[in-house]
Amino acid sequence: MRDEFGKNTGVSRLYRRYQRAFRIPENLDYYSPEDFKRAQRKFIKLGLTRGFEIDTGLDGP
């Protein structure tokens, strides 16, 4: 059980970082709720598969 605790910690942190990077006022105001979910999923998928630098203004996780 303990081995599974930190298994995907890095991926989870990246996921949350890309999620925060997408949730900017331009995107929140532009998309309908359904389109926002779809666009955010595509953005996160692109970030996790290809990887790109983002500046969220946060140094933490």
Biopython code that builds the backbone (N, CA, C, O; Angstrom):
import numpy as np
from Bio.PDB.StructureBuilder import StructureBuilder

atoms = [
    (1, "MET", "N", (0.825, -1.196, 0.000)),
    (1, "MET", "CA", (0.000, 0.000, 0.000)),
    (1, "MET", "C", (0.868, 1.259, 0.000)),
    (1, "MET", "O", (0.573, 2.211, -0.722)),
    (2, "ARG", "N", (1.924, 1.272, 0.795)),
    (2, "ARG", "CA", (2.779, 2.447, 0.864)),
    (2, "ARG", "C", (3.473, 2.725, -0.467)),
    (2, "ARG", "O", (3.700, 3.883, -0.817)),
    (3, "ASP", "N", (3.808, 1.683, -1.205)),
    (3, "ASP", "CA", (4.480, 1.874, -2.484)),
    (3, "ASP", "C", (3.580, 2.586, -3.490)),
    (3, "ASP", "O", (4.079, 3.307, -4.354)),
    (4, "GLU", "N", (2.279, 2.399, -3.394)),
    (4, "GLU", "CA", (1.343, 3.004, -4.329)),
    (4, "GLU", "C", (1.057, 4.464, -4.005)),
    (4, "GLU", "O", (0.563, 5.192, -4.866)),
    (5, "PHE", "N", (1.347, 4.905, -2.807)),
    (5, "PHE", "CA", (1.007, 6.273, -2.396)),
    (5, "PHE", "C", (1.653, 7.322, -3.288)),
    (5, "PHE", "O", (0.963, 8.219, -3.772)),
    (6, "GLY", "N", (2.930, 7.234, -3.512)),
    (6, "GLY", "CA", (3.632, 8.251, -4.289)),
    (6, "GLY", "C", (3.862, 7.861, -5.729)),
    (6, "GLY", "O", (4.678, 8.481, -6.412)),
    (7, "LYS", "N", (3.173, 6.862, -6.201)),
    (7, "LYS", "CA", (3.420, 6.308, -7.521)),
    (7, "LYS", "C", (3.243, 7.333, -8.645)),
    (7, "LYS", "O", (4.107, 7.439, -9.516)),
    (8, "ASN", "N", (2.150, 8.079, -8.642)),
    (8, "ASN", "CA", (1.876, 9.028, -9.718)),
    (8, "ASN", "C", (1.921, 10.473, -9.240)),
    (8, "ASN", "O", (1.255, 11.331, -9.820)),
    (9, "THR", "N", (2.667, 10.750, -8.228)),
    (9, "THR", "CA", (2.717, 12.093, -7.672)),
    (9, "THR", "C", (3.195, 13.109, -8.700)),
    (9, "THR", "O", (2.626, 14.197, -8.796)),
    (10, "GLY", "N", (4.205, 12.786, -9.452)),
    (10, "GLY", "CA", (4.738, 13.719, -10.446)),
    (10, "GLY", "C", (3.736, 14.018, -11.543)),
    (10, "GLY", "O", (3.594, 15.168, -11.961)),
    (11, "VAL", "N", (3.043, 12.995, -12.012)),
    (11, "VAL", "CA", (2.040, 13.179, -13.054)),
    (11, "VAL", "C", (0.875, 14.005, -12.513)),
    (11, "VAL", "O", (0.347, 14.871, -13.211)),
    (12, "SER", "N", (0.479, 13.738, -11.283)),
    (12, "SER", "CA", (-0.620, 14.497, -10.674)),
    (12, "SER", "C", (-0.254, 15.964, -10.519)),
    (12, "SER", "O", (-1.086, 16.843, -10.746)),
    (13, "ARG", "N", (0.971, 16.226, -10.139)),
    (13, "ARG", "CA", (1.413, 17.611, -9.997)),
    (13, "ARG", "C", (1.449, 18.311, -11.343)),
    (13, "ARG", "O", (1.042, 19.468, -11.448)),
    (14, "LEU", "N", (1.931, 17.627, -12.374)),
    (14, "LEU", "CA", (1.927, 18.205, -13.718)),
    (14, "LEU", "C", (0.505, 18.471, -14.187)),
    (14, "LEU", "O", (0.226, 19.519, -14.770)),
    (15, "TYR", "N", (-0.392, 17.530, -13.936)),
    (15, "TYR", "CA", (-1.794, 17.681, -14.322)),
    (15, "TYR", "C", (-2.383, 18.945, -13.694)),
    (15, "TYR", "O", (-3.005, 19.759, -14.377)),
    (16, "ARG", "N", (-2.177, 19.097, -12.387)),
    (16, "ARG", "CA", (-2.709, 20.280, -11.699)),
    (16, "ARG", "C", (-2.059, 21.561, -12.209)),
    (16, "ARG", "O", (-2.728, 22.591, -12.300)),
    (17, "ARG", "N", (-0.784, 21.521, -12.538)),
    (17, "ARG", "CA", (-0.090, 22.704, -13.046)),
    (17, "ARG", "C", (-0.652, 23.118, -14.405)),
    (17, "ARG", "O", (-0.894, 24.302, -14.640)),
    (18, "TYR", "N", (-0.859, 22.154, -15.295)),
    (18, "TYR", "CA", (-1.447, 22.470, -16.602)),
    (18, "TYR", "C", (-2.893, 22.929, -16.446)),
    (18, "TYR", "O", (-3.355, 23.802, -17.181)),
    (19, "GLN", "N", (-3.596, 22.346, -15.498)),
    (19, "GLN", "CA", (-4.977, 22.752, -15.250)),
    (19, "GLN", "C", (-5.038, 24.211, -14.807)),
    (19, "GLN", "O", (-5.866, 24.974, -15.304)),
    (20, "ARG", "N", (-4.180, 24.599, -13.890)),
    (20, "ARG", "CA", (-4.134, 25.997, -13.430)),
    (20, "ARG", "C", (-3.712, 26.935, -14.557)),
    (20, "ARG", "O", (-4.209, 28.057, -14.659)),
    (21, "ALA", "N", (-2.793, 26.468, -15.401)),
    (21, "ALA", "CA", (-2.319, 27.310, -16.499)),
    (21, "ALA", "C", (-3.430, 27.587, -17.505)),
    (21, "ALA", "O", (-3.444, 28.646, -18.132)),
    (22, "PHE", "N", (-4.350, 26.658, -17.666)),
    (22, "PHE", "CA", (-5.436, 26.849, -18.628)),
    (22, "PHE", "C", (-6.544, 27.727, -18.070)),
    (22, "PHE", "O", (-7.243, 28.395, -18.832)),
    (23, "ARG", "N", (-6.712, 27.736, -16.778)),
    (23, "ARG", "CA", (-7.809, 28.486, -16.157)),
    (23, "ARG", "C", (-7.452, 29.956, -15.972)),
    (23, "ARG", "O", (-7.292, 30.441, -14.853)),
    (24, "ILE", "N", (-7.334, 30.640, -17.087)),
    (24, "ILE", "CA", (-7.061, 32.071, -17.079)),
    (24, "ILE", "C", (-8.333, 32.796, -17.519)),
    (24, "ILE", "O", (-9.188, 32.191, -18.166)),
    (25, "PRO", "N", (-8.473, 34.068, -17.184)),
    (25, "PRO", "CA", (-9.708, 34.791, -17.520)),
    (25, "PRO", "C", (-10.106, 34.719, -18.996)),
    (25, "PRO", "O", (-11.292, 34.630, -19.315)),
    (26, "GLU", "N", (-9.123, 34.757, -19.892)),
    (26, "GLU", "CA", (-9.447, 34.688, -21.314)),
    (26, "GLU", "C", (-10.181, 33.402, -21.663)),
    (26, "GLU", "O", (-11.120, 33.418, -22.459)),
    (27, "ASN", "N", (-9.761, 32.295, -21.075)),
    (27, "ASN", "CA", (-10.410, 31.010, -21.356)),
    (27, "ASN", "C", (-11.715, 30.861, -20.589)),
    (27, "ASN", "O", (-12.691, 30.330, -21.120)),
    (28, "LEU", "N", (-11.741, 31.323, -19.356)),
    (28, "LEU", "CA", (-12.956, 31.198, -18.546)),
    (28, "LEU", "C", (-14.106, 32.000, -19.138)),
    (28, "LEU", "O", (-15.257, 31.568, -19.082)),
    (29, "ASP", "N", (-13.809, 33.147, -19.697)),
    (29, "ASP", "CA", (-14.851, 34.001, -20.268)),
    (29, "ASP", "C", (-15.221, 33.621, -21.695)),
    (29, "ASP", "O", (-16.309, 33.956, -22.162)),
    (30, "TYR", "N", (-14.334, 32.931, -22.387)),
    (30, "TYR", "CA", (-14.536, 32.656, -23.802)),
    (30, "TYR", "C", (-15.386, 31.408, -24.046)),
    (30, "TYR", "O", (-16.303, 31.434, -24.868)),
    (31, "TYR", "N", (-15.090, 30.323, -23.343)),
    (31, "TYR", "CA", (-15.715, 29.026, -23.603)),
    (31, "TYR", "C", (-17.023, 28.853, -22.846)),
    (31, "TYR", "O", (-17.192, 29.373, -21.743)),
    (32, "SER", "N", (-17.939, 28.119, -23.451)),
    (32, "SER", "CA", (-19.120, 27.657, -22.715)),
    (32, "SER", "C", (-18.632, 26.555, -21.767)),
    (32, "SER", "O", (-17.549, 26.009, -21.977)),
    (33, "PRO", "N", (-19.403, 26.219, -20.736)),
    (33, "PRO", "CA", (-18.937, 25.199, -19.783)),
    (33, "PRO", "C", (-18.550, 23.868, -20.445)),
    (33, "PRO", "O", (-17.543, 23.262, -20.079)),
    (34, "GLU", "N", (-19.335, 23.427, -21.396)),
    (34, "GLU", "CA", (-19.029, 22.160, -22.062)),
    (34, "GLU", "C", (-17.772, 22.267, -22.917)),
    (34, "GLU", "O", (-16.921, 21.378, -22.896)),
    (35, "ASP", "N", (-17.661, 23.358, -23.667)),
    (35, "ASP", "CA", (-16.474, 23.558, -24.501)),
    (35, "ASP", "C", (-15.226, 23.789, -23.658)),
    (35, "ASP", "O", (-14.124, 23.407, -24.053)),
    (36, "PHE", "N", (-15.399, 24.413, -22.500)),
    (36, "PHE", "CA", (-14.261, 24.643, -21.604)),
    (36, "PHE", "C", (-13.666, 23.310, -21.162)),
    (36, "PHE", "O", (-12.450, 23.125, -21.190)),
    (37, "LYS", "N", (-14.534, 22.381, -20.751)),
    (37, "LYS", "CA", (-14.046, 21.061, -20.329)),
    (37, "LYS", "C", (-13.284, 20.373, -21.447)),
    (37, "LYS", "O", (-12.213, 19.808, -21.225)),
    (38, "ARG", "N", (-13.838, 20.424, -22.644)),
    (38, "ARG", "CA", (-13.220, 19.777, -23.792)),
    (38, "ARG", "C", (-11.870, 20.420, -24.117)),
    (38, "ARG", "O", (-10.885, 19.718, -24.342)),
    (39, "ALA", "N", (-11.828, 21.731, -24.142)),
    (39, "ALA", "CA", (-10.586, 22.441, -24.469)),
    (39, "ALA", "C", (-9.530, 22.225, -23.384)),
    (39, "ALA", "O", (-8.348, 22.061, -23.686)),
    (40, "GLN", "N", (-9.959, 22.226, -22.127)),
    (40, "GLN", "CA", (-9.009, 22.015, -21.032)),
    (40, "GLN", "C", (-8.413, 20.619, -21.097)),
    (40, "GLN", "O", (-7.215, 20.445, -20.876)),
    (41, "ARG", "N", (-9.237, 19.625, -21.396)),
    (41, "ARG", "CA", (-8.723, 18.253, -21.514)),
    (41, "ARG", "C", (-7.691, 18.152, -22.632)),
    (41, "ARG", "O", (-6.663, 17.494, -22.474)),
    (42, "LYS", "N", (-7.965, 18.806, -23.763)),
    (42, "LYS", "CA", (-7.014, 18.775, -24.876)),
    (42, "LYS", "C", (-5.711, 19.475, -24.498)),
    (42, "LYS", "O", (-4.627, 18.998, -24.833)),
    (43, "PHE", "N", (-5.816, 20.602, -23.803)),
    (43, "PHE", "CA", (-4.639, 21.352, -23.368)),
    (43, "PHE", "C", (-3.784, 20.501, -22.429)),
    (43, "PHE", "O", (-2.566, 20.425, -22.589)),
    (44, "ILE", "N", (-4.421, 19.868, -21.458)),
    (44, "ILE", "CA", (-3.690, 19.042, -20.490)),
    (44, "ILE", "C", (-3.068, 17.835, -21.178)),
    (44, "ILE", "O", (-1.922, 17.480, -20.905)),
    (45, "LYS", "N", (-3.830, 17.204, -22.077)),
    (45, "LYS", "CA", (-3.302, 16.046, -22.799)),
    (45, "LYS", "C", (-2.072, 16.431, -23.616)),
    (45, "LYS", "O", (-1.079, 15.705, -23.633)),
    (46, "LEU", "N", (-2.142, 17.567, -24.285)),
    (46, "LEU", "CA", (-1.003, 18.044, -25.060)),
    (46, "LEU", "C", (0.198, 18.289, -24.151)),
    (46, "LEU", "O", (1.326, 17.927, -24.486)),
    (47, "GLY", "N", (-0.052, 18.901, -23.008)),
    (47, "GLY", "CA", (1.033, 19.167, -22.071)),
    (47, "GLY", "C", (1.666, 17.896, -21.528)),
    (47, "GLY", "O", (2.886, 17.825, -21.381)),
    (48, "LEU", "N", (0.854, 16.898, -21.229)),
    (48, "LEU", "CA", (1.378, 15.659, -20.659)),
    (48, "LEU", "C", (2.067, 14.788, -21.703)),
    (48, "LEU", "O", (3.020, 14.079, -21.378)),
    (49, "THR", "N", (1.606, 14.828, -22.945)),
    (49, "THR", "CA", (2.207, 13.971, -23.959)),
    (49, "THR", "C", (3.415, 14.617, -24.628)),
    (49, "THR", "O", (4.417, 13.947, -24.879)),
    (50, "ARG", "N", (3.327, 15.897, -24.914)),
    (50, "ARG", "CA", (4.432, 16.574, -25.588)),
    (50, "ARG", "C", (5.301, 17.357, -24.633)),
    (50, "ARG", "O", (6.505, 17.501, -24.846)),
    (51, "GLY", "N", (4.689, 17.863, -23.582)),
    (51, "GLY", "CA", (5.421, 18.648, -22.602)),
    (51, "GLY", "C", (5.771, 20.020, -23.138)),
    (51, "GLY", "O", (6.316, 20.150, -24.235)),
    (52, "PHE", "N", (5.463, 21.020, -22.377)),
    (52, "PHE", "CA", (5.847, 22.371, -22.722)),
    (52, "PHE", "C", (5.951, 23.182, -21.454)),
    (52, "PHE", "O", (5.324, 22.871, -20.442)),
    (53, "GLU", "N", (6.751, 24.225, -21.523)),
    (53, "GLU", "CA", (6.989, 25.089, -20.364)),
    (53, "GLU", "C", (5.811, 26.009, -20.170)),
    (53, "GLU", "O", (5.293, 26.580, -21.130)),
    (54, "ILE", "N", (5.386, 26.155, -18.938)),
    (54, "ILE", "CA", (4.319, 27.087, -18.598)),
    (54, "ILE", "C", (4.783, 27.928, -17.436)),
    (54, "ILE", "O", (5.587, 27.483, -16.617)),
    (55, "ASP", "N", (4.282, 29.132, -17.365)),
    (55, "ASP", "CA", (4.602, 30.011, -16.255)),
    (55, "ASP", "C", (3.292, 30.343, -15.564)),
    (55, "ASP", "O", (2.533, 31.193, -16.029)),
    (56, "THR", "N", (3.029, 29.669, -14.455)),
    (56, "THR", "CA", (1.792, 29.889, -13.723)),
    (56, "THR", "C", (1.949, 30.997, -12.700)),
    (56, "THR", "O", (0.969, 31.428, -12.092)),
    (57, "GLY", "N", (3.167, 31.457, -12.508)),
    (57, "GLY", "CA", (3.404, 32.474, -11.492)),
    (57, "GLY", "C", (3.503, 31.862, -10.106)),
    (57, "GLY", "O", (3.621, 32.578, -9.111)),
    (58, "LEU", "N", (3.457, 30.552, -10.042)),
    (58, "LEU", "CA", (3.554, 29.839, -8.770)),
    (58, "LEU", "C", (4.790, 28.963, -8.784)),
    (58, "LEU", "O", (5.070, 28.296, -9.780)),
    (59, "ASP", "N", (5.514, 28.960, -7.715)),
    (59, "ASP", "CA", (6.703, 28.123, -7.639)),
    (59, "ASP", "C", (6.403, 26.772, -7.011)),
    (59, "ASP", "O", (7.194, 25.837, -7.141)),
    (60, "GLY", "N", (5.288, 26.662, -6.345)),
    (60, "GLY", "CA", (4.945, 25.424, -5.639)),
    (60, "GLY", "C", (4.263, 24.412, -6.524)),
    (60, "GLY", "O", (4.126, 24.618, -7.730)),
    (61, "PRO", "N", (3.827, 23.302, -5.917)),
    (61, "PRO", "CA", (3.194, 22.216, -6.669)),
    (61, "PRO", "C", (1.893, 22.565, -7.293)),
    (61, "PRO", "O", (1.276, 21.724, -7.948)),
]
sb = StructureBuilder()
sb.init_structure("model")
sb.init_model(0)
sb.init_chain("A")
sb.init_seg("    ")
for serial, (resi, resn, name, xyz) in enumerate(atoms, 1):
    if name == "N":
        sb.init_residue(resn, " ", resi, " ")
    sb.init_atom(name, np.array(xyz, "f"), 0.0, 1.0, " ", f" {name:<3s}", serial, name[0])
structure = sb.get_structure()
